[in-house]
Amino acid sequence: MQVQVRDNNVDQALKVLKKKLQREGVFREMKRRAYFEKPSEKRKREAAQAVGRVRKEARKKAIREGLIEGPKRKGPERARAPSLVRGG
């Protein structure tokens, strides 16, 4: 993996490299390989991840089809009514 250093800006290049490594899952893999994982634990982890993927896909499909409401989006801050503000 390579990153271009432009205008001797090493900090920016490190930031780009870290983001690339994050996207590739290198940090997650290093954390996972820090200790030995028994084969039975590996099977359990992989099975749990598979269940999570299936649930996530089903949730996305239900949102697309309008069966459930999607996650609430954070919008601009709205002014609260005075009765709802703490201490008021």
Buried (B, 14 or more C-beta within 10 A) or exposed (E): EEBEEEEEEEEBBEEBBEEEBEEEEEEEEEEEEEEEEEEEEEEEEEEEEEEEEEEEEEBEEEEEEEEEEEEEEEEEEEEEEEEEEEEE
